[in-house]
Amino acid sequence: MIICENLLFSHGAEQQNYSSGEYIFEEESTPKYYLQIKTGMVKISSFLEDGKEFIHSMPFDGHCLAESYLFSNKKYAVNAIAVSDCEIIKLEKNKLIDLLLKKPQLIFNLYSYTADRIRYKHITSAPFSFQDPVTKLNLILNHVKSHFGFNDKFSFHVPYTRQQLASITGMRIETVIRTIKKMEKQNMLKIDGTKIFV
């Protein structure tokens, strides 16, 4: 977790529950809270002009949501939608600022988290310059695997559905399904039922 839950609650945070599919915040709304996931998974996404959804990231237990927006006067450029039932800890913006001023070490925690997320975006955005679906999907899957600290072949269960992989990579779901089968034949990943291992 980015900030200790007890510390958040002792400074006035509240817990709010969201059902799968429910918006935690919407694009163009004003950031008012520091949001940290207690349990569950959230997708940070945008909807394109043709109605397709593009997923920027899928944070889960312990991660915070769009915290950098609290330090500007800009509205959200993305949506946060619960992928599963979620428990979200919410701390009002002004109370977060007071907490950071009292405990400056937390600023480094937040900055470090933001830096890691930017690094992830740089690595995962690079594949969009590749036309080859295998190259694109392989880079994404292997980065997520290394992010979670897995090294051995086929040791990591990919936590995303094929539809979510399509939304993350910008590919059509049919292309993702064909690519996964091709990668299995090339011994780049393993399929066990609906589960994918890299």
N, CA and C atoms as an extended XYZ file, in Angstrom:
594
Properties=species:S:1:pos:R:3:atomname:S:1:resname:S:1:resid:I:1 pbc="F F F"
N         0.840       -1.190        0.000 N   MET     1
C         0.000        0.000        0.000 CA  MET     1
C         0.881        1.247        0.000 C   MET     1
N         0.341        2.303       -0.565 N   ILE     2
C         1.120        3.535       -0.703 CA  ILE     2
C         1.170        4.300        0.620 C   ILE     2
N         0.014        4.470        1.244 N   ILE     3
C        -0.059        5.110        2.564 CA  ILE     3
C        -0.778        4.144        3.505 C   ILE     3
N        -0.240        3.977        4.697 N   CYS     4
C        -0.821        3.067        5.694 CA  CYS     4
C        -2.307        3.384        5.893 C   CYS     4
N        -3.129        2.346        5.818 N   GLU     5
C        -4.584        2.528        5.937 CA  GLU     5
C        -4.972        3.154        7.274 C   GLU     5
N        -4.346        2.702        8.361 N   ASN     6
C        -4.665        3.255        9.684 CA  ASN     6
C        -4.358        4.750        9.747 C   ASN     6
N        -3.269        5.140        9.090 N   LEU     7
C        -2.894        6.560        9.057 CA  LEU     7
C        -3.950        7.361        8.293 C   LEU     7
N        -4.425        6.813        7.185 N   LEU     8
C        -5.471        7.494        6.410 CA  LEU     8
C        -6.744        7.643        7.244 C   LEU     8
N        -7.160        6.547        7.894 N   PHE     9
C        -8.394        6.592        8.694 CA  PHE     9
C        -8.263        7.549        9.883 C   PHE     9
N        -7.065        7.599       10.479 N   SER    10
C        -6.868        8.479       11.633 CA  SER    10
C        -6.874        9.956       11.233 C   SER    10
N        -6.752       10.224        9.931 N   HIS    11
C        -6.787       11.611        9.453 CA  HIS    11
C        -8.092       11.922        8.710 C   HIS    11
N        -9.109       11.099        8.957 N   GLY    12
C       -10.438       11.429        8.448 CA  GLY    12
C       -10.893       10.688        7.210 C   GLY    12
N       -10.135        9.683        6.768 N   ALA    13
C       -10.540        8.924        5.578 CA  ALA    13
C       -11.780        8.091        5.877 C   ALA    13
N       -12.519        7.788        4.829 N   GLU    14
C       -13.679        6.909        4.920 CA  GLU    14
C       -13.556        5.829        3.870 C   GLU    14
N       -14.227        4.719        4.109 N   GLN    15
C       -14.232        3.631        3.139 CA  GLN    15
C       -15.548        3.649        2.373 C   GLN    15
N       -15.452        3.497        1.062 N   GLN    16
C       -16.661        3.416        0.246 CA  GLN    16
C       -16.574        2.155       -0.607 C   GLN    16
N       -17.687        1.439       -0.710 N   ASN    17
C       -17.735        0.208       -1.495 CA  ASN    17
C       -18.344        0.488       -2.862 C   ASN    17
N       -17.777       -0.154       -3.885 N   TYR    18
C       -18.259       -0.021       -5.256 CA  TYR    18
C       -18.511       -1.410       -5.826 C   TYR    18
N       -19.571       -1.531       -6.581 N   SER    19
C       -19.878       -2.797       -7.241 CA  SER    19
C       -19.156       -2.863       -8.576 C   SER    19
N       -18.933       -4.080       -9.059 N   SER    20
C       -18.300       -4.271      -10.362 CA  SER    20
C       -19.066       -3.484      -11.429 C   SER    20
N       -18.329       -2.714      -12.230 N   GLY    21
C       -18.937       -1.913      -13.284 CA  GLY    21
C       -19.288       -0.496      -12.871 C   GLY    21
N       -19.195       -0.199      -11.583 N   GLU    22
C       -19.558        1.126      -11.080 CA  GLU    22
C       -18.389        2.109      -11.251 C   GLU    22
N       -18.721        3.348      -11.612 N   TYR    23
C       -17.703        4.393      -11.763 CA  TYR    23
C       -17.258        4.890      -10.393 C   TYR    23
N       -15.947        4.995      -10.216 N   ILE    24
C       -15.377        5.603       -9.007 CA  ILE    24
C       -15.199        7.094       -9.266 C   ILE    24
N       -14.751        7.442      -10.467 N   PHE    25
C       -14.813        8.819      -10.952 CA  PHE    25
C       -14.896        8.777      -12.467 C   PHE    25
N       -15.382        9.889      -13.033 N   GLU    26
C       -15.556        9.969      -14.479 CA  GLU    26
C       -14.679       11.054      -15.076 C   GLU    26
N       -14.345       10.861      -16.339 N   GLU    27
C       -13.602       11.856      -17.099 CA  GLU    27
C       -14.309       13.200      -17.002 C   GLU    27
N       -13.528       14.264      -16.853 N   GLU    28
C       -14.015       15.641      -16.751 CA  GLU    28
C       -14.617       15.996      -15.387 C   GLU    28
N       -14.566       15.053      -14.436 N   SER    29
C       -14.988       15.411      -13.079 CA  SER    29
C       -13.787       15.996      -12.333 C   SER    29
N       -14.063       16.705      -11.255 N   THR    30
C       -13.013       17.386      -10.488 CA  THR    30
C       -12.473       16.471       -9.394 C   THR    30
N       -11.144       16.283       -9.328 N   PRO    31
C       -10.553       15.445       -8.270 CA  PRO    31
C       -10.748       16.090       -6.894 C   PRO    31
N       -11.356       15.337       -5.984 N   LYS    32
C       -11.614       15.859       -4.639 CA  LYS    32
C       -11.036       14.979       -3.542 C   LYS    32
N       -10.632       13.747       -3.891 N   TYR    33
C       -10.201       12.781       -2.882 CA  TYR    33
C        -8.926       12.055       -3.306 C   TYR    33
N        -8.127       11.715       -2.305 N   TYR    34
C        -7.079       10.714       -2.490 CA  TYR    34
C        -7.804        9.374       -2.408 C   TYR    34
N        -7.579        8.504       -3.382 N   LEU    35
C        -8.285        7.227       -3.469 CA  LEU    35
C        -7.285        6.079       -3.436 C   LEU    35
N        -7.434        5.190       -2.469 N   GLN    36
C        -6.539        4.035       -2.358 CA  GLN    36
C        -7.383        2.767       -2.280 C   GLN    36
N        -7.001        1.765       -3.069 N   ILE    37
C        -7.777        0.528       -3.133 CA  ILE    37
C        -7.445       -0.348       -1.929 C   ILE    37
N        -8.454       -0.657       -1.137 N   LYS    38
C        -8.283       -1.594       -0.020 CA  LYS    38
C        -8.382       -3.017       -0.553 C   LYS    38
N        -9.440       -3.305       -1.311 N   THR    39
C        -9.575       -4.602       -1.987 CA  THR    39
C       -10.240       -4.375       -3.334 C   THR    39
N        -9.895       -5.243       -4.288 N   GLY    40
C       -10.532       -5.193       -5.597 CA  GLY    40
C        -9.598       -4.717       -6.689 C   GLY    40
N       -10.146       -4.661       -7.911 N   MET    41
C        -9.392       -4.210       -9.084 CA  MET    41
C       -10.197       -3.138       -9.809 C   MET    41
N        -9.478       -2.128      -10.304 N   VAL    42
C       -10.087       -0.985      -10.985 CA  VAL    42
C        -9.425       -0.835      -12.343 C   VAL    42
N       -10.195       -0.401      -13.332 N   LYS    43
C        -9.576       -0.071      -14.615 CA  LYS    43
C        -9.608        1.433      -14.817 C   LYS    43
N        -8.466        1.969      -15.227 N   ILE    44
C        -8.348        3.371      -15.589 CA  ILE    44
C        -8.447        3.393      -17.103 C   ILE    44
N        -9.499        4.008      -17.636 N   SER    45
C        -9.745        3.888      -19.065 CA  SER    45
C       -10.292        5.171      -19.679 C   SER    45
N       -10.272        5.173      -21.009 N   SER    46
C       -10.869        6.246      -21.806 CA  SER    46
C       -11.745        5.594      -22.862 C   SER    46
N       -12.774        6.297      -23.279 N   PHE    47
C       -13.598        5.812      -24.376 CA  PHE    47
C       -13.274        6.637      -25.612 C   PHE    47
N       -12.982        5.936      -26.712 N   LEU    48
C       -12.615        6.586      -27.960 CA  LEU    48
C       -13.876        7.026      -28.704 C   LEU    48
N       -13.686        7.794      -29.769 N   GLU    49
C       -14.828        8.334      -30.515 CA  GLU    49
C       -15.747        7.242      -31.052 C   GLU    49
N       -15.166        6.085      -31.416 N   ASP    50
C       -15.981        4.997      -31.971 CA  ASP    50
C       -16.648        4.160      -30.877 C   ASP    50
N       -16.490        4.601      -29.616 N   GLY    51
C       -17.119        3.885      -28.508 CA  GLY    51
C       -16.264        2.812      -27.894 C   GLY    51
N       -15.108        2.517      -28.491 N   LYS    52
C       -14.216        1.495      -27.937 CA  LYS    52
C       -13.540        2.021      -26.684 C   LYS    52
N       -13.274        1.110      -25.776 N   GLU    53
C       -12.623        1.472      -24.524 CA  GLU    53
C       -11.134        1.180      -24.617 C   GLU    53
N       -10.316        2.125      -24.171 N   PHE    54
C        -8.874        1.910      -24.074 CA  PHE    54
C        -8.506        1.887      -22.604 C   PHE    54
N        -7.886        0.792      -22.159 N   ILE    55
C        -7.490        0.654      -20.751 CA  ILE    55
C        -6.047        1.110      -20.571 C   ILE    55
N        -5.845        2.096      -19.712 N   HIS    56
C        -4.500        2.607      -19.429 CA  HIS    56
C        -3.785        1.750      -18.396 C   HIS    56
N        -4.522        1.295      -17.385 N   SER    57
C        -3.936        0.464      -16.341 CA  SER    57
C        -5.048       -0.198      -15.549 C   SER    57
N        -4.662       -1.214      -14.754 N   MET    58
C        -5.631       -1.934      -13.927 CA  MET    58
C        -5.070       -2.122      -12.523 C   MET    58
N        -5.069       -1.057      -11.714 N   PRO    59
C        -4.558       -1.157      -10.345 CA  PRO    59
C        -5.453       -2.013       -9.452 C   PRO    59
N        -4.859       -2.520       -8.374 N   PHE    60
C        -5.572       -3.427       -7.466 CA  PHE    60
C        -5.166       -3.127       -6.035 C   PHE    60
N        -5.428       -4.064       -5.110 N   ASP    61
C        -5.207       -3.874       -3.667 CA  ASP    61
C        -3.925       -3.088       -3.362 C   ASP    61
N        -4.073       -2.005       -2.589 N   GLY    62
C        -2.912       -1.248       -2.126 CA  GLY    62
C        -2.504       -0.097       -3.027 C   GLY    62
N        -2.968       -0.101       -4.286 N   HIS    63
C        -2.601        0.968       -5.215 CA  HIS    63
C        -3.522        2.172       -5.007 C   HIS    63
N        -3.029        3.349       -5.422 N   CYS    64
C        -3.887        4.526       -5.389 CA  CYS    64
C        -4.295        4.887       -6.817 C   CYS    64
N        -5.307        5.749       -6.932 N   LEU    65
C        -5.893        6.068       -8.237 CA  LEU    65
C        -5.688        7.532       -8.593 C   LEU    65
N        -4.974        7.769       -9.697 N   ALA    66
C        -4.843        9.121      -10.269 CA  ALA    66
C        -4.483       10.174       -9.229 C   ALA    66
N        -3.577        9.829       -8.324 N   GLU    67
C        -3.201       10.733       -7.227 CA  GLU    67
C        -2.554       12.019       -7.728 C   GLU    67
N        -1.901       11.962       -8.900 N   SER    68
C        -1.214       13.157       -9.404 CA  SER    68
C        -2.181       14.292       -9.725 C   SER    68
N        -3.439       13.957      -10.005 N   TYR    69
C        -4.435       14.999      -10.299 CA  TYR    69
C        -4.698       15.906       -9.102 C   TYR    69
N        -4.415       15.427       -7.900 N   LEU    70
C        -4.655       16.236       -6.703 CA  LEU    70
C        -3.689       17.410       -6.590 C   LEU    70
N        -2.625       17.385       -7.395 N   PHE    71
C        -1.606       18.423       -7.315 CA  PHE    71
C        -1.669       19.387       -8.498 C   PHE    71
N        -2.795       19.367       -9.192 N   SER    72
C        -3.018       20.337      -10.269 CA  SER    72
C        -4.477       20.776      -10.187 C   SER    72
N        -4.834       21.718      -11.012 N   ASN    73
C        -6.224       22.172      -11.049 CA  ASN    73
C        -6.956       21.609      -12.258 C   ASN    73
N        -6.436       20.505      -12.793 N   LYS    74
C        -7.023       19.892      -13.982 CA  LYS    74
C        -8.083       18.860      -13.600 C   LYS    74
N        -9.046       18.690      -14.492 N   LYS    75
C       -10.063       17.663      -14.299 CA  LYS    75
C        -9.517       16.328      -14.773 C   LYS    75
N       -10.140       15.244      -14.318 N   TYR    76
C        -9.708       13.919      -14.741 CA  TYR    76
C        -9.811       13.785      -16.262 C   TYR    76
N        -8.788       13.204      -16.876 N   ALA    77
C        -8.787       12.931      -18.314 CA  ALA    77
C        -9.151       11.468      -18.584 C   ALA    77
N        -9.460       10.733      -17.511 N   VAL    78
C        -9.750        9.301      -17.611 CA  VAL    78
C       -10.915        8.958      -16.687 C   VAL    78
N       -11.393        7.735      -16.829 N   ASN    79
C       -12.415        7.181      -15.934 CA  ASN    79
C       -11.757        6.146      -15.031 C   ASN    79
N       -12.312        5.946      -13.844 N   ALA    80
C       -11.922        4.828      -12.976 CA  ALA    80
C       -13.187        4.013      -12.744 C   ALA    80
N       -13.146        2.735      -13.167 N   ILE    81
C       -14.320        1.869      -13.105 CA  ILE    81
C       -13.944        0.593      -12.365 C   ILE    81
N       -14.772        0.191      -11.417 N   ALA    82
C       -14.516       -1.048      -10.670 CA  ALA    82
C       -14.632       -2.245      -11.613 C   ALA    82
N       -13.597       -3.087      -11.638 N   VAL    83
C       -13.627       -4.324      -12.427 CA  VAL    83
C       -14.264       -5.433      -11.601 C   VAL    83
N       -14.010       -5.386      -10.310 N   SER    84
C       -14.619       -6.321       -9.359 CA  SER    84
C       -15.256       -5.472       -8.256 C   SER    84
N       -15.932       -6.107       -7.327 N   ASP    85
C       -16.409       -5.355       -6.161 CA  ASP    85
C       -15.181       -4.790       -5.453 C   ASP    85
N       -15.236       -3.524       -5.082 N   CYS    86
C       -14.068       -2.845       -4.517 CA  CYS    86
C       -14.393       -2.122       -3.222 C   CYS    86
N       -13.385       -2.077       -2.357 N   GLU    87
C       -13.422       -1.231       -1.172 CA  GLU    87
C       -12.365       -0.149       -1.399 C   GLU    87
N       -12.803        1.102       -1.430 N   ILE    88
C       -11.906        2.218       -1.710 CA  ILE    88
C       -11.838        3.135       -0.499 C   ILE    88
N       -10.615        3.455       -0.092 N   ILE    89
C       -10.408        4.401        1.001 CA  ILE    89
C       -10.304        5.791        0.386 C   ILE    89
N       -11.122        6.725        0.884 N   LYS    90
C       -11.182        8.084        0.344 CA  LYS    90
C       -10.786        9.092        1.416 C   LYS    90
N        -9.823        9.951        1.077 N   LEU    91
C        -9.413       11.027        1.979 CA  LEU    91
C        -9.529       12.343        1.219 C   LEU    91
N       -10.254       13.295        1.795 N   GLU    92
C       -10.435       14.587        1.131 CA  GLU    92
C        -9.081       15.221        0.805 C   GLU    92
N        -9.030       15.915       -0.325 N   LYS    93
C        -7.790       16.523       -0.822 CA  LYS    93
C        -7.108       17.392        0.226 C   LYS    93
N        -7.867       18.275        0.886 N   ASN    94
C        -7.244       19.178        1.865 CA  ASN    94
C        -6.680       18.408        3.061 C   ASN    94
N        -7.330       17.298        3.437 N   LYS    95
C        -6.831       16.482        4.551 CA  LYS    95
C        -5.562       15.727        4.132 C   LYS    95
N        -5.489       15.335        2.860 N   LEU    96
C        -4.265       14.696        2.356 CA  LEU    96
C        -3.102       15.680        2.416 C   LEU    96
N        -3.346       16.900        1.972 N   ILE    97
C        -2.285       17.918        1.992 CA  ILE    97
C        -1.786       18.141        3.417 C   ILE    97
N        -2.712       18.235        4.385 N   ASP    98
C        -2.331       18.385        5.795 CA  ASP    98
C        -1.476       17.210        6.262 C   ASP    98
N        -1.873       15.994        5.861 N   LEU    99
C        -1.131       14.793        6.246 CA  LEU    99
C         0.276       14.803        5.647 C   LEU    99
N         0.395       15.210        4.386 N   LEU   100
C         1.704       15.252        3.730 CA  LEU   100
C         2.612       16.298        4.364 C   LEU   100
N         2.037       17.395        4.793 N   LEU   101
C         2.844       18.430        5.450 CA  LEU   101
C         3.337       17.960        6.819 C   LEU   101
N         2.520       17.154        7.503 N   LYS   102
C         2.923       16.609        8.806 CA  LYS   102
C         3.945       15.491        8.659 C   LYS   102
N         3.825       14.730        7.587 N   LYS   103
C         4.699       13.569        7.369 CA  LYS   103
C         5.283       13.637        5.954 C   LYS   103
N         6.311       14.464        5.753 N   PRO   104
C         6.876       14.681        4.412 CA  PRO   104
C         7.399       13.404        3.734 C   PRO   104
N         7.733       12.372        4.515 N   GLN   105
C         8.207       11.118        3.918 CA  GLN   105
C         7.149       10.535        2.978 C   GLN   105
N         5.884       10.795        3.288 N   LEU   106
C         4.801       10.276        2.448 CA  LEU   106
C         4.834       10.873        1.049 C   LEU   106
N         5.360       12.099        0.926 N   ILE   107
C         5.497       12.723       -0.397 CA  ILE   107
C         6.421       11.868       -1.262 C   ILE   107
N         7.504       11.368       -0.666 N   PHE   108
C         8.438       10.514       -1.415 CA  PHE   108
C         7.774        9.186       -1.786 C   PHE   108
N         6.938        8.657       -0.885 N   ASN   109
C         6.208        7.425       -1.202 CA  ASN   109
C         5.317        7.627       -2.425 C   ASN   109
N         4.567        8.729       -2.410 N   LEU   110
C         3.683        9.031       -3.535 CA  LEU   110
C         4.475        9.277       -4.813 C   LEU   110
N         5.561       10.027       -4.696 N   TYR   111
C         6.357       10.346       -5.881 CA  TYR   111
C         6.993        9.091       -6.461 C   TYR   111
N         7.463        8.211       -5.594 N   SER   112
C         8.054        6.955       -6.041 CA  SER   112
C         7.021        6.098       -6.772 C   SER   112
N         5.811        6.056       -6.217 N   TYR   113
C         4.732        5.297       -6.858 CA  TYR   113
C         4.413        5.882       -8.235 C   TYR   113
N         4.315        7.210       -8.298 N   THR   114
C         4.021        7.874       -9.569 CA  THR   114
C         5.131        7.618      -10.583 C   THR   114
N         6.383        7.659      -10.117 N   ALA   115
C         7.517        7.402      -11.005 CA  ALA   115
C         7.471        5.985      -11.563 C   ALA   115
N         7.134        5.006      -10.717 N   ASP   116
C         7.013        3.619      -11.184 CA  ASP   116
C         5.911        3.498      -12.230 C   ASP   116
N         4.810        4.195      -12.005 N   ARG   117
C         3.690        4.126      -12.942 CA  ARG   117
C         4.059        4.757      -14.279 C   ARG   117
N         4.803        5.865      -14.243 N   ILE   118
C         5.236        6.511      -15.489 CA  ILE   118
C         6.191        5.590      -16.247 C   ILE   118
N         7.082        4.924      -15.526 N   ARG   119
C         7.989        3.969      -16.166 CA  ARG   119
C         7.194        2.858      -16.842 C   ARG   119
N         6.167        2.354      -16.142 N   TYR   120
C         5.310        1.311      -16.711 CA  TYR   120
C         4.653        1.811      -17.999 C   TYR   120
N         4.156        3.052      -17.985 N   LYS   121
C         3.508        3.609      -19.173 CA  LYS   121
C         4.499        3.743      -20.315 C   LYS   121
N         5.730        4.141      -20.026 N   HIS   122
C         6.736        4.266      -21.087 CA  HIS   122
C         7.027        2.915      -21.719 C   HIS   122
N         7.165        1.900      -20.882 N   ILE   123
C         7.463        0.564      -21.403 CA  ILE   123
C         6.289        0.000      -22.189 C   ILE   123
N         5.094        0.157      -21.654 N   THR   124
C         3.938       -0.450      -22.315 CA  THR   124
C         3.438        0.359      -23.502 C   THR   124
N         3.801        1.642      -23.601 N   SER   125
C         3.365        2.409      -24.762 CA  SER   125
C         4.272        2.159      -25.967 C   SER   125
N         5.500        1.704      -25.724 N   ALA   126
C         6.423        1.430      -26.828 CA  ALA   126
C         5.859        0.423      -27.833 C   ALA   126
N         5.202       -0.661      -27.385 N   PRO   127
C         4.699       -1.639      -28.359 CA  PRO   127
C         3.695       -1.083      -29.356 C   PRO   127
N         3.087        0.078      -29.082 N   PHE   128
C         2.107        0.608      -30.022 CA  PHE   128
C         2.753        1.041      -31.329 C   PHE   128
N         4.079        1.191      -31.338 N   SER   129
C         4.768        1.517      -32.588 CA  SER   129
C         5.027        0.265      -33.415 C   SER   129
N         4.813       -0.913      -32.823 N   PHE   130
C         5.004       -2.169      -33.549 CA  PHE   130
C         3.705       -2.599      -34.215 C   PHE   130
N         3.815       -3.052      -35.457 N   GLN   131
C         2.642       -3.549      -36.171 CA  GLN   131
C         2.383       -5.015      -35.842 C   GLN   131
N         3.453       -5.757      -35.526 N   ASP   132
C         3.323       -7.192      -35.288 CA  ASP   132
C         2.624       -7.459      -33.951 C   ASP   132
N         1.447       -8.108      -33.962 N   PRO   133
C         0.711       -8.370      -32.719 CA  PRO   133
C         1.488       -9.223      -31.715 C   PRO   133
N         2.298      -10.181      -32.196 N   VAL   134
C         3.069      -11.041      -31.290 CA  VAL   134
C         4.068      -10.196      -30.509 C   VAL   134
N         4.781       -9.317      -31.204 N   THR   135
C         5.762       -8.449      -30.552 CA  THR   135
C         5.087       -7.546      -29.525 C   THR   135
N         3.962       -6.978      -29.922 N   LYS   136
C         3.222       -6.062      -29.052 CA  LYS   136
C         2.753       -6.764      -27.777 C   LYS   136
N         2.087       -7.906      -27.947 N   LEU   137
C         1.537       -8.629      -26.794 CA  LEU   137
C         2.643       -9.203      -25.924 C   LEU   137
N         3.713       -9.691      -26.538 N   ASN   138
C         4.828      -10.272      -25.786 CA  ASN   138
C         5.488       -9.226      -24.885 C   ASN   138
N         5.688       -8.016      -25.393 N   LEU   139
C         6.293       -6.956      -24.588 CA  LEU   139
C         5.417       -6.604      -23.386 C   LEU   139
N         4.116       -6.480      -23.627 N   ILE   140
C         3.193       -6.143      -22.533 CA  ILE   140
C         3.197       -7.236      -21.473 C   ILE   140
N         3.013       -8.495      -21.898 N   LEU   141
C         2.910       -9.610      -20.947 CA  LEU   141
C         4.191       -9.784      -20.139 C   LEU   141
N         5.327       -9.665      -20.797 N   ASN   142
C         6.588       -9.856      -20.078 CA  ASN   142
C         6.897       -8.711      -19.137 C   ASN   142
N         6.448       -7.496      -19.490 N   HIS   143
C         6.659       -6.393      -18.552 CA  HIS   143
C         5.798       -6.581      -17.305 C   HIS   143
N         4.547       -6.964      -17.493 N   VAL   144
C         3.662       -7.179      -16.339 CA  VAL   144
C         4.221       -8.301      -15.466 C   VAL   144
N         4.726       -9.357      -16.105 N   LYS   145
C         5.327      -10.478      -15.368 CA  LYS   145
C         6.510      -10.000      -14.520 C   LYS   145
N         7.416       -9.228      -15.131 N   SER   146
C         8.593       -8.764      -14.376 CA  SER   146
C         8.198       -7.754      -13.298 C   SER   146
N         7.148       -6.969      -13.567 N   HIS   147
C         6.666       -6.003      -12.573 CA  HIS   147
C         6.248       -6.711      -11.283 C   HIS   147
N         5.674       -7.911      -11.425 N   PHE   148
C         5.237       -8.666      -10.258 CA  PHE   148
C         6.340       -9.563       -9.689 C   PHE   148
N         7.551       -9.501      -10.283 N   GLY   149
C         8.695      -10.210       -9.722 CA  GLY   149
C         8.807      -11.673      -10.119 C   GLY   149
N         8.179      -12.077      -11.215 N   PHE   150
C         8.275      -13.460      -11.674 CA  PHE   150
C         9.347      -13.564      -12.749 C   PHE   150
N        10.139      -14.649      -12.688 N   ASN   151
C        11.214      -14.842      -13.658 CA  ASN   151
C        11.099      -16.150      -14.434 C   ASN   151
N        10.648      -17.212      -13.766 N   ASP   152
C        10.620      -18.532      -14.403 CA  ASP   152
C         9.576      -18.602      -15.505 C   ASP   152
N         9.888      -19.400      -16.511 N   LYS   153
C         8.991      -19.555      -17.649 CA  LYS   153
C         7.659      -20.146      -17.205 C   LYS   153
N         6.587      -19.565      -17.666 N   PHE   154
C         5.207      -19.997      -17.395 CA  PHE   154
C         4.857      -19.979      -15.901 C   PHE   154
N         5.546      -19.149      -15.124 N   SER   155
C         5.292      -19.081      -13.670 CA  SER   155
C         4.243      -18.030      -13.306 C   SER   155
N         3.945      -17.146      -14.248 N   PHE   156
C         3.054      -16.024      -13.956 CA  PHE   156
C         1.704      -16.194      -14.639 C   PHE   156
N         0.640      -16.183      -13.817 N   HIS   157
C        -0.726      -16.225      -14.355 CA  HIS   157
C        -1.150      -14.807      -14.718 C   HIS   157
N        -1.370      -14.563      -15.993 N   VAL   158
C        -1.763      -13.230      -16.469 CA  VAL   158
C        -3.132      -12.882      -15.883 C   VAL   158
N        -3.241      -11.759      -15.160 N   PRO   159
C        -4.492      -11.436      -14.468 CA  PRO   159
C        -5.559      -10.775      -15.341 C   PRO   159
N        -5.332      -10.721      -16.647 N   TYR   160
C        -6.251      -10.035      -17.543 CA  TYR   160
C        -7.002      -11.015      -18.439 C   TYR   160
N        -8.235      -10.663      -18.762 N   THR   161
C        -9.003      -11.447      -19.735 CA  THR   161
C        -8.514      -11.074      -21.136 C   THR   161
N        -8.929      -11.838      -22.119 N   ARG   162
C        -8.555      -11.538      -23.496 CA  ARG   162
C        -9.143      -10.192      -23.933 C   ARG   162
N       -10.357       -9.898      -23.469 N   GLN   163
C       -10.966       -8.603      -23.799 CA  GLN   163
C       -10.170       -7.462      -23.179 C   GLN   163
N        -9.715       -7.643      -21.934 N   GLN   164
C        -8.912       -6.605      -21.283 CA  GLN   164
C        -7.570       -6.431      -21.990 C   GLN   164
N        -6.970       -7.536      -22.449 N   LEU   165
C        -5.709       -7.433      -23.207 CA  LEU   165
C        -5.932       -6.677      -24.512 C   LEU   165
N        -7.095       -6.893      -25.126 N   ALA   166
C        -7.421       -6.153      -26.353 CA  ALA   166
C        -7.522       -4.662      -26.048 C   ALA   166
N        -8.171       -4.316      -24.941 N   SER   167
C        -8.329       -2.912      -24.570 CA  SER   167
C        -7.009       -2.269      -24.162 C   SER   167
N        -6.122       -3.054      -23.544 N   ILE   168
C        -4.814       -2.533      -23.123 CA  ILE   168
C        -3.908       -2.303      -24.332 C   ILE   168
N        -3.951       -3.225      -25.308 N   THR   169
C        -3.042       -3.149      -26.459 CA  THR   169
C        -3.611       -2.372      -27.633 C   THR   169
N        -4.916       -2.094      -27.616 N   GLY   170
C        -5.534       -1.404      -28.742 CA  GLY   170
C        -5.817       -2.325      -29.916 C   GLY   170
N        -5.729       -3.631      -29.700 N   MET   171
C        -6.015       -4.599      -30.757 CA  MET   171
C        -7.458       -5.090      -30.644 C   MET   171
N        -7.950       -5.663      -31.714 N   ARG   172
C        -9.273       -6.278      -31.684 CA  ARG   172
C        -9.184       -7.584      -30.903 C   ARG   172
N       -10.271       -7.973      -30.256 N   ILE   173
C       -10.237       -9.192      -29.444 CA  ILE   173
C        -9.925      -10.413      -30.294 C   ILE   173
N       -10.420      -10.431      -31.528 N   GLU   174
C       -10.130      -11.567      -32.419 CA  GLU   174
C        -8.630      -11.671      -32.687 C   GLU   174
N        -7.983      -10.512      -32.837 N   THR   175
C        -6.531      -10.498      -33.065 CA  THR   175
C        -5.792      -11.011      -31.841 C   THR   175
N        -6.249      -10.605      -30.648 N   VAL   176
C        -5.621      -11.075      -29.409 CA  VAL   176
C        -5.758      -12.597      -29.286 C   VAL   176
N        -6.937      -13.123      -29.556 N   ILE   177
C        -7.170      -14.575      -29.452 CA  ILE   177
C        -6.265      -15.332      -30.414 C   ILE   177
N        -6.193      -14.882      -31.676 N   ARG   178
C        -5.313      -15.531      -32.671 CA  ARG   178
C        -3.846      -15.429      -32.253 C   ARG   178
N        -3.459      -14.263      -31.734 N   THR   179
C        -2.059      -14.026      -31.342 CA  THR   179
C        -1.670      -14.920      -30.169 C   THR   179
N        -2.563      -15.068      -29.190 N   ILE   180
C        -2.277      -15.921      -28.036 CA  ILE   180
C        -2.076      -17.376      -28.483 C   ILE   180
N        -2.923      -17.843      -29.395 N   LYS   181
C        -2.778      -19.211      -29.920 CA  LYS   181
C        -1.450      -19.368      -30.667 C   LYS   181
N        -1.096      -18.355      -31.442 N   LYS   182
C         0.175      -18.380      -32.179 CA  LYS   182
C         1.355      -18.393      -31.215 C   LYS   182
N         1.257      -17.577      -30.160 N   MET   183
C         2.339      -17.530      -29.175 CA  MET   183
C         2.471      -18.847      -28.422 C   MET   183
N         1.354      -19.533      -28.193 N   GLU   184
C         1.421      -20.842      -27.543 CA  GLU   184
C         2.155      -21.835      -28.432 C   GLU   184
N         1.861      -21.812      -29.727 N   LYS   185
C         2.550      -22.708      -30.668 CA  LYS   185
C         4.040      -22.426      -30.717 C   LYS   185
N         4.415      -21.158      -30.506 N   GLN   186
C         5.829      -20.766      -30.514 CA  GLN   186
C         6.471      -20.933      -29.133 C   GLN   186
N         5.730      -21.537      -28.186 N   ASN   187
C         6.216      -21.789      -26.827 CA  ASN   187
C         6.581      -20.495      -26.079 C   ASN   187
N         5.851      -19.413      -26.381 N   MET   188
C         6.086      -18.133      -25.722 CA  MET   188
C         5.186      -17.975      -24.505 C   MET   188
N         4.101      -18.720      -24.458 N   LEU   189
C         3.187      -18.716      -23.324 CA  LEU   189
C         2.498      -20.067      -23.269 C   LEU   189
N         1.771      -20.285      -22.186 N   LYS   190
C         1.058      -21.549      -21.986 CA  LYS   190
C        -0.402      -21.233      -21.692 C   LYS   190
N        -1.301      -22.010      -22.297 N   ILE   191
C        -2.732      -21.843      -22.045 CA  ILE   191
C        -3.223      -23.055      -21.272 C   ILE   191
N        -3.927      -22.794      -20.168 N   ASP   192
C        -4.524      -23.864      -19.365 CA  ASP   192
C        -5.994      -23.496      -19.168 C   ASP   192
N        -6.843      -24.060      -20.000 N   GLY   193
C        -8.256      -23.668      -19.993 CA  GLY   193
C        -8.375      -22.250      -20.516 C   GLY   193
N        -8.882      -21.349      -19.687 N   THR   194
C        -8.959      -19.927      -20.080 CA  THR   194
C        -7.777      -19.126      -19.526 C   THR   194
N        -6.946      -19.766      -18.704 N   LYS   195
C        -5.825      -19.064      -18.065 CA  LYS   195
C        -4.624      -19.006      -18.999 C   LYS   195
N        -3.901      -17.879      -18.917 N   ILE   196
C        -2.680      -17.684      -19.699 CA  ILE   196
C        -1.519      -17.580      -18.726 C   ILE   196
N        -0.459      -18.314      -19.008 N   PHE   197
C         0.765      -18.258      -18.197 CA  PHE   197
C         1.939      -17.860      -19.057 C   PHE   197
N         2.754      -16.936      -18.532 N   VAL   198
C         3.975      -16.528      -19.235 CA  VAL   198
C         5.169      -16.687      -18.319 C   VAL   198
